[in-house]
Amino acid sequence: VTKFFWDQDSRTSSEIGQSKGIKMLLDSSSSETEKLVRSIEHLDSQHGLSHSKREYFSRMKLIEVDENNTIISIEPEMRAANNPPEKGTHAAEVTAIFQIHKLGENRTRVVLVIKLQLGSLVSYKATKAIVEKHLSLVTETAFYCINRLDSSKASVEDGKVIGEQLMVKLKGMKNGMDKEEEIKAFINKNKAYKQMSEKYRFMTTLLCAVISNRLRSVAKVEGKAVALEENDGKLIGGSLAISLATTLTASIGVDEWILQFPALQEIDEEYAWFRPMFEFIAFRLVGQVGWGVKLRVGMGAAMSMGDLGTDLFVAYMYANDGRLGFFQAILVMVGVSMILQCFVVFLNNSKMGYKRVILECLPVFFGVKPAVDAYRVGRGEHEEPGQSMTPVLEMAYVKGVELFGESIPGVIIQILAIVKLIEKDERVDTAAWTSLIVSAMSTGFIGASISYDFDTDPERRKQGPEFYGFVPAKARKRTLVFLSMLGYGSGMILIRYTSMTLLALMGSQYLLGWILVVDIGLYLFIKAARSEFYYWIPLQGTVEFMTAVTTRIVVKLITDYTSIAQFRHPFELGGFAYTFSTLLSLVSLPVVITIYDRWGGEDGVVEIAWKSAIYVLSATAFFFGVFFASIKTKFLKTFWSFETAYHMVLTNFLNCEEDEDKAAWSLKITTRYWRNKPMEKEVKEWIGRKWAIWDAEEPEWLDENMRVLIPEEFIPNIKKKPSLQYSLRKYQSSHQLNKDSTRRSRINTEPTSATSSSERKN
């Protein structure tokens, strides 16, 4: 790798430079460790030909720090009087450092830090273009190297870069160019994909169909990969778009797509780089089309603002009718929902300062927080340093808060309003019943979405294969599972609301007694007895206690009203508690109706309550039956499991092979679940065994968020090398394009050399 970057006059380096409009001229007095370089670069400027070229006159130095670390520096060289710039060019300066660090066999990391001084009268647009051009030289070099990798040697990271290379190539197409021909040219150039397409003929047409990105129904293509023809590739590739359009993220969409076709499952198992390549492509496709991120954000904004608008309109109607109690109840409901959403924002951003917390709270007050979350998830954003949750997790909690603070109370208020009319022998409009059913279905939809999104997330299935994965592979069964969750979720909320409303009519003491003793009190007692009172998110101090109390109560009440399958997780209720709570809610309705009747309740209310109970209980039981008949049978046990949070954490930590997964099951979990227990020794030994490797390789998962979670006493007494960011900080600037720009690349080094991943910092 060092030789590749040092030999600027090599054929490959020259070809890549010339493709970017950069011509390299070397001084004849060059030595093995030092040489003078003159480079001429075309500059696309708005000032015409007089400013169209820049010439750099620099001195390159090669410094071997040790056997694994090499630095190549480029610094401006003073020009002699008899060595002016070529005619038609203007003098410019470049300062750059290549840090080349060998991570191991076939793995090298290259970091480029560059500073450009282009002179005066250069527009912002031209400056930006030339900075991007210099950074892209490393990208092009990476692409050149990775194109020489065998299909059997490419890794997961390589797959991401192969996907990036294709999308960069297609983005640079000029009008009139044939996209399919460009894809075929890419396949011929990329050795890994070419070898795969030669073995499996349908893979070329599959890639073309994927890139066309047209919505079609899911095709049915059976058979082994080796037996499929080109037309099968068109059908399979054309099925990806609908999966992307109906799932939360690109990775979930690709996972669903692969599970539809046995041939893709074969290829996914054979080639480690296949899935990440198509995940990268899918991520870009979702962002490029109208039904991608814009659709998700638009739907999120419409549903959120529509729900808020409906609540406020109903409150206005109640106020006009003189029903001030219901009016005030709705205002309190909306206020509580906003406060709880802000609490979630605070938990996620409290370490980033109050200004960030306030900024993140603004979408809550405008009613567009779900839309903002959908945008971040759709864009594939990750948690920032200092945040406690991923965007997906934050979105799930905000949905849960909406259920607890808005959707659930909203339906309760509607049922109370209907019951009050029945007690007065007044007619209940069809619109009121319709509104009630729609509200229940909307709540059921949110609950079904939470369970479905969590269970189909490939990362969660990988980290917790014994819990996640009950949604089957086939599209028809997936649809049945989702619709059944929607059905029983809607039914559960009506059952629960009716029971609570009748208890409230008998007196607040009955309602509060049921909620505080049967629902909440018993549950918190069991959680404390199992040493699971504190929530799983790693927090500290008062915030940890407040979070535990709040989340335990909120999650329990949401589960009682919606039976969201995700909450059978040992971190939440646990399998047995989930099923017991669901059965208790089902049985409670006829019991409460009977008690209300004997208490002396209104005959009209009792009659309607029994009729509703028969229909709703029957429908809910039917949907539960469809659900359990459709999910994978191996996961049925998770619905009545007594597994504790500690046992799940320990089991998954020991079973995980990758360090990133082990970290997810230890460092990202509250230490109350595993400190002062046998697992503590396992975690400490794992960190001690791996720390030197992590310190040298700096894996991407070990970011600032993860480092602060490692207990100091677990870190071995190793003299840590200065971090790359610290060593090169004086060259960096994140605000001015004509200042410093950073380019990082990881490279697989074989005799031919190849690049495995890349990350830009502009």
N, C-alpha and C positions, 0 to 999 in steps of 0.2 A: 504493500500500500504506500509506504514512504517513497519508494522508487517511482511509483505511478505519478504522485503529485510533484516530485522533485524534477522529473524529466519532462519539462515543459515542451521540449522539442520532439517528444515521442509522437508516433503517428496518431494514437488515440487521443492524447491531449490536444494535439493540433486540430484534429477533426472536430472535437467538441468545442474548442475555442472558436474556430472558424464558423461553426454553425450558429454561434451567438454573436458574430460580427467582431471577434477579437483576434487580432493577428499578433503572434509572438515572435520577437527577434532576439536571439541570444548573443551576448558578447563573446568573442573568441577567447578571452582570457579566463573563462570559467574554470573553477577547480571542483574537487569532489564535495566540498562543503560550503562553497561560496561562489556566486555568479551574479553578473549584471544582466538585467532583463529589460528590454524595451517592448512595450505592448501598445498597439494602436487599436482604438475602439470607436466604432461608429456610434454617434449620439443622435437619437431622434429628438431634435430640438425644434421649438416653434420659431426660432430666430433665423432659420434658413441655413444655407451651406456654410456660412462663415463660422458657425458653431456646431458643425455636424460631426466633428471628430475630436477625440481626446487622446493624448499620448502620455503614457506613464513610463518613467525611467526609474527603475528600482533595483535594490540589491537584495538578493535572496540568500539566506543563511540556513544551513542544516545543522541542528544541534541534537545530538543523541544523549538524552538524559540518562537512560539506562536501557537495558535490553528490551523493555516493554514500552518505553516512552520516548517519542521523538517530537521535536518541534521544528517547524519550518517557518521562518519569519520573512516578511517582505516589508522593506522600509524604503522611503523615497531617497534617491541618490542625487547629490548635488551635480548639476550639469556643468560641464566645462564650456568655455566660451565658444569652442569650435564644435560643440555638439548640441545645436539647437533642435527643437522639434521639427519633424518633417513638414514640408510645405502643405498648407491646408489643415494643419492640426493645431490644437492648443494644449499647452502643458497642463497636466493634472497630477495628482499624487494619490497613491494607494498605500495604506498601512494594513498589514494582515498578519495573522498568526494561524497556522495549522497545528493543532495539537493532535498527535496520532498516538493512541494508547491501545496496545494489544491486550484484549480481555482474556484471550485463551485461544485454543486451536480453532481456526477458521472464524474468529471473531475479533474485530478491531473497531474501535470508536474513533471517529474523526470529528474534531470541532474546529470550525472556521469562525474567526472574529475578524471583521474587516471594517476599515474606515476609509471613506472616499472624500477627496477634496477636488471638486470639479471646476472650481473657478467661478467667476461671476457670470451673470446673464444666462443662467440655466434655470428653466422653469421647474416648478414643483413636479409636474407630470414627467418631464424628462429625467429629473433626479430620481424619482420613484422607479421609473423604468430601468435605469442603469443599475440601481441597487439590486432590484429583482433579478436582473440579468446576471450579475456577479454571483448572487446566491444560487441561482439556478444552474450555474456551472457545476456545483457540487451535486445537485440533483441529477443532472444529465450524466455525470460520471457514475453516480450510483446506479442509474438506470442501465448504463452500458455494462457495468459489472454484473448486475443481477440477471441480465439477459443471457449470460453464459452459464448460469446454474442449471444442473440437471434437475429433472422433476423429482427425483428421489432424495435430493439433498436440500431442497428449498424448505424453509421453516415457516412458522406462523408469521413472524415479522416479515419475512420475504414476501408472503402472500399479500400483505398490506401494501408493500411497495409496488408489486406487480399491478395491483388494482389502481394505485395512484398513477403509475406510468401510463396505463391505458387511458384514464380519464384526462390526464394532462394532454395527451396526444390528441384526443377527440376535441378537447376544448380549443386547441390551437388550429382546428380545421378552418380552411377558408371556404367562402360561399362557393357552391357548385361542386365541392368534393364529395365523393361517394363514401358514406360512413361505413358501409359494409366492407368496401375495399380497404379502408384504413384499418379496420379490425383484423382483416385477414393479413395485412402487412405486419401488424403488431404481432400476431401469432407466429408468423414466419421468423420474426426477429427474436422473440422470446423463447429460449430453448425449453424451459420447463413446460410452458403451455403447449408448445408445438409437440413435444414428446407425448403429452397427455392426449392431445387431439389426434395424433397418429394411432394411438392405442385404442381410443374411443372416438369413433368417427363423428358422433353427434355433438361433440363439444364445441366445434367451430360454429355451427348454426345456432347452438344454444346461446353462445356469447352474443352473437348478432341479435338474437331475439330479446335477450335481456337488455341490451343497450337501446333497442327500439322503444322499450318502456311503454307499451300500449296495454291498456286495461282489457283483459280477456278473462273468461271463466277458467277455473283450474282444469287442465286437461287430465285425462286418465291414461298414463303410459306405464305399463308393467314390463317386466323382463329385466335381465341382467344388463349391465352397462355395455359389455362387449358385443351384445346382440342388437343394440339399438342403431337406427339409421339416422340420416341427416334430418328427415322430416320429424322424427321424434325429438330431436334437439330443438326444433322450432316450437313444438308444442310445450316442452318442458320449460324452455327459456321464456316463452310468452306467459307462463303462469306465475312468474315472480311478481309482476306489477300488482296483481290483485292482493297478494300476500302483504306487500309493502303498504298498500292503501288501507288495509284493515287491521294493522298491528301497530303497536306503540312505537317501536324503534326499528331501525334497519336490521339490527342483529336478530331481533325476534322474527322479523319478516323472512329473513334468509333461513333461519332455523325451521320455521313452518314450511317453507318451500322445499327444503331438503327432505323433510320428513314425509312429504307427499309422494316421493319417487324413490323406489328401491335402488335405482341406478345411481342417483346422487348420493345416497347413503353409502354405497360401495366406494365411490370416488372420494367422499369426505373421509372415510376411514383410511383410504390408501394414501392420500396426499394431505399432509398437514397444512399446506398453504392454500388449499382450495377454498375452504370456508372464509378465512379472513380476506382473501382477494375479493370474493363476491360481497362480503359485508361492506368493504370500502366502496365498491362500485354502487351498491344499493344505497349507502348513505349519501353519496353524491347525487344519485338519481332522484331520491326523495326531495332533496333540496333544489333540484333544477326544474321540477314540473309543478304545475298549478295545483294538483291534488296532493302535493307533498306537505311541506311544513306550513305553507299558507293555509291549506285546508284545515290542518289540525289546529292551528292558532285561531283561525276564523271560527271553527266549531266550538273551541274552548271559550272564546270571548262571547260568542252568541249564547251559549248555554248558561254561562256564568252571569252575564249581564241580563239575560232574559229571565233567569230565576230571580235575581235581585229585583228586577223591574216588576215582575209579577207579584212578588211579596209586597212591595211598596204600594202597588195598585190595589191589591186586596185590602191592605191597611187603610188606604184612602176610602175605599168603599165602606168598610166597617165604621170609619169615623163619620162618614156622611149619614149612615143609618143610625147613628147614635149608639153603636155597640163599642164603646170606648175600651172595654176590657179586652176584646179581641184585637183592637187597634194597638193598644199598648203592648200586648203580648207579642205581636209581630215585630214591633220596633225593638223590643228586648231581644227577640230571637236573632234578628239581623245584627244587632250590636254584639251579642255574645259570639256569633260566628266570626265577626271581624276581629274581635279581641283574641279569640283562640287561634285564628290564622296568623295574627301578629306574634302570638306566643311561639308558634312553629318557626316563624321567620327569626325571632330572637334566638331560639335554641340553635338554629343553623348558622347564624351570623354573629353571635355575641362576641366571639374572639376577634372579629374584624373591626370593632369599633362602633360607636353609637350612630355615626353618620351613615355607615353601610346599613345598619338595621333600619334606620328611618327611610333610607332610599328604597329598601326592599319592601317596606310596609306600604309605600304609596300605591302599588297595584291593588293591594287589599282594599283600600278605601275607595278606589275607583271601580271595584268589582271585576277586575280583569286578572286577578292573580292566577286562576287556572289557565288562562291563555298564555301568560308569561311562562308558566311552568311547562306547558305543552310545547312552546317554542324552544325552550332550552333542551328538553328531552328530544325533540325532533331533530335538533341540530347536533345531537350527540355530545353535548357539553358534559364536563366532569366537575366534581367538587373542587372548589378553589382552596388554596392553602388557608387554613383557619376555619373552614366550614366543617360542620359535623355530619352532613348528609349529602348523598348524591342527589342530583336533580330529580331522578326517578323516585327516590324515597321521599323527598320533600313534596313532590306532587301527590304521592299516595297519602301522606299525612294531611295535606290540605284538603284532599277529597274526603278523608275521614272526618275532618273538622266540619266540612260542609254538611256531611250527613248528620253529625251530632248537633251542630248549632243551628242548621237551617232546615234541611230536608225533613228530619224526624219531627222536630217541633212544628213545622209547617203542616204536616199531615195531622198531627194531634189537634192543632187549632181547628182545622177543617172538620174533623170528626166531632169535636166539641160543639162547633157551630151547628152542625147537622142535628146532633142529639138535642140541643136546646130547642131547635125548631120542632122536632118531633114531640118533645115534652109539652110544647104549647099547642099541639095539634095543628101546626102550620104546615103548609105544603113545602116539600124540599124540591127545589128545581133540579131538572136533569143536569144542568150545568154544574151544580154543586157536586153531584155524584161523579160526573165526568172528570171534574177537576181533581177529586179525591183519587180516582183510579190512575189518572195521568201522573199525579204527584208520587203515588206509590210505585208506579213503574219506573219513573225517573230515578227514584231512590234505589230501586232494585238494579237498574242499569249501572249506576255508579258502583254499587257493591260488586256486581258481576265483573265489571271492568277491572277493579282492583285485584280480585282473585285471579282472573284470566291473565292479566299483564304480569303479575308476579310469578305465576306458575309456568308461563311460557318463556320467561327470560332465560336464555341459554346460560348466562353466567351463574344464575342461581341454581339451575339444574346441574351445572357442573360442580358447584361448591356444596350443594345439599341434595344429592341424588336420591336419598331415602325419603325426602319430604316433597321436593318439587318435581313435577312431571306427571301429575294425574291426568292432565289434558292429553288425549291421545293424538296420534299423528294425522290420521285421516281427516280431511276437511269436513266431511259430513258429521263425524262424531264430535269434532271440535265445535261445530255449530250447535249440535245438540247440547253439549256441555254448557256452552255460554247461555243458550236460551233457557235451559233448565235452571241455571243459577239466577238468571233474570226473573224467571217465574217464581221460584220459591222465595227469592229475596223480596219480591213485591208482595207475595202472600204473607210472609213473616211480619212485614211491617204493618200490614192491615190487622193481622191477628193481635200483635202486641199492642197496637194503638187502641184497638177496641177494648182489650182487657184493662189497660191503664185508664181509659176514659170512664169505664163503668166503676172502677175503684174510686176515681176522683169524684164521681157523682154521689157515691156513698159517703164521702168525706175525705178530706186531705190526709187524715191520720191513716186511713187504709192504704192510700197511694204511697205515702212516704214510708210507712212501715214495710210494704212489699219491696220498694226500691232499696231502702237503706239496709234492711235485714236480709231479705232473701237474695236480692240481686247483687248488691255491692258488699255488704258486710261479710257474708259467707265466703265470697270470692277472695277478698283481700286477706281474710284469715288463712285460707288455703295457700295463697301465694306466699305469705310470710312464713308459714310452716314449711314450705318447700324451698325456702331461702331464695325466692324469686320475686320479692316485693319490688326491688329496684329494677328499672327498665334496662334493656340491653345496651342502649347507646352509651358510650364511654363519656360520662360527665363527672363533675365534682361538686362537692359542697351543697349549698342550699338549692342550686339549680337542679342537681341530681335528685334531691328529695321531692321538689316541686314537680319535676318531670315524672317521677314515679307515681305520685298520687294522681296527677292529672291524666296521664296516659292510661293507667290501669282502669280508672273509672270510665273514661271516654271509650276505650276499646271494649270494655265489658258491656256498656249500654248499647254501643253500635252493634255488637254481636247479637245481643238479645233481640234487637229490632230487625236485623238484616241477615244474620247467619252467614256472614262473609267467610268463605272457606279458608282464606288466608289466615284467619285468626285462630285456627286450630293449632297453629305453630306453638311449640313450647315457650317461645319468647313472649307470646301473647296469652291466650287462655290455656292452651294445651288440648290435645285431642279429646280426652274424656270430658273435661270441663266444657268444651265446645258442644259436644253431643248432648250432654246433660242439660246445658242451658237451652239448646234448641228444643229438646223434648219437653222441658218445663214450660217454655213459651207456648208450645202447641197444646199441651194439656191445660194450661192456665185459662184459656178462653172459655171452654164449656164450664169449668169450675167457677170462674168469676161470674159468668152469666147466671148460673144457678144461685150463687150467693146474692147477687143483685136482685134476682126475682124474689127470694125469700126475705130480703131486706125491705121489700116493699117498693121496688122500682116501678117506673111507668110501664104499663102493659105494652104500649106501642114500641117503646125502646126494647123491651125484652123480645117481642116478636121479630123485629127487624134484626136484632142481634143474633137470634137463633138461626134465622134464614141466612144471614151473612156468614155465620160460623160454618154452616153446612157446606156452602159453596166454596168459601175460602179455604177451609181445612181440607176439603176433597182435592181442590186444585193444587194446594201446596204439597200435599202428600204425593200427588201424581208427579209433580215436578221433581220432588226429592227422589222418587223412584227412577225417573228418567236419568237423573244426575248420577246416581250410584250404579245404574246399569251401563252408563256410557263411559265412565272414567276407567283408567287402568286398575285392574283388580289388586295389584300389589300395594296400592296406596290406600285401600280401604282401612287397613289397620291404623293409619294415622288419624282416623276420625274417632278412635276410642283408646288411643295410646296414653299411657301414664308417664311417658318419657319426660324427664326434667330438662330444664334449660342446660344445666351443667353437663348432663349425660350427652345431650346433642352436641354441645360445644366440644367436649372431649373426643367423642367418636369421630366427628368430622375433622378435627384437627389432626388426629392420628392417621386417618384414612387419606387425607389430602397428600398429594405428591409435590405439587408446585408451591414454592415459597409464598407467592401472592395469595393463594387460597388458604394456606396456614395462617397468614397474617389476618385474613378476613375472619377466621374463626378463633382468633385470640386477641390480637391488638385492637381490632375494631369492635370488640365486645367489652362491656364493662368488666373491670377486674374483679368485681364482687362475685362474678360467676365462677372464677377459677383461681383467684389468689388464695393462699393458705389451704390449697387442696393439691392432690397429687399432680394435677395438670400443670401447676406452677413450675414444677421441676422440669417437665417436658418442654415447656415454652422457653425457660431459661437456657436449657441445654441446646435447644434448636438455634436460638439467637447466638449463643456463644460459638457454636459450630459454624455458623454461616456468616458471621459479622465481617470477617476479613474478606470474604468473597464479595459481599455487598459493598464494602468500602472501596474495593478496587473497581467493580463493574458498574456501580451506581444504577441498579435496575430502576426502570420507570415507575414501578409500583411503590418503591421506597421514596416517596416524595416527602415534602415538609409535613403534610398532614399525618403521614404514617410515622415519621421519625419522632414526633412529639409524643406519640402514644407508647413508645418503647420505654419501660422503666429504666432509669439510669443504672440501677444496680445490675441489670441484665446485660449491659454492654461491656464486653471484655476490655481490659486495660491495654488497648492498642492505640499507638500514636496515629491519629487520623491525618491523612493527607489533606492539605488545603483543598477546599472544594473548587471545582472548575469555575463556578460562577465567581467565587472570591478572587481566584487567581487572575481572571480576565476582566474583572469588573471595570477597570479603568478604561477598557476599550468599548464598554457597552453603553448604549443609550436606547431607550425604548420609545423616545418621542420624536427624534429628528432623523429623517431618512438619509440625510447627508452626513450623519454622524456614524455611530457604530451599529453594525448589524451582525447577528449571530446566525450561524448555520451549523446544525449538529447532524451527524450521520453515523450510523452503525454499519460496519462493513464486515462481511464474511470473507476471509482471506484464504483462498486456495491459489494454486498456481495461476489460475485465470483471474482471480479476485472477483468479488461480488458484493453488492450492497443489500442489507437486510431491512433497514428501516430509516426513516428520516423525520426530523422535526424542525420547523422553522421558527425563528424568533426575529421579527422585523422591528 
